[in-house]
Amino acid sequence: MRWWKILGLAGVAGVAATGAVIARAERRRQAYTPDEIRTRLRARLEEGSAREAAEDGARPPDVSRS
């Protein structure tokens, strides 16, 4: 019966550790100002657009499109 206690304590410790990790990530996410978020999103959009344009230029034309 003792191993059940150890297993239970390990489960409780796992749940506590997971909660701590989630709380840290949430604090880090909320630390951004709206301007920082806007700047990061615009940079990601530009990067994605540039990547898409590069891929479109490298692909052969699609015959099925009219």
Summary of the structure (lengths in Angstrom):
residues: 66
radius of gyration: 24.0
end to end distance: 72.1
largest distance: 72.1
contacts: 108
relative contact order: 0.05
helix: 82%
strand: 0%
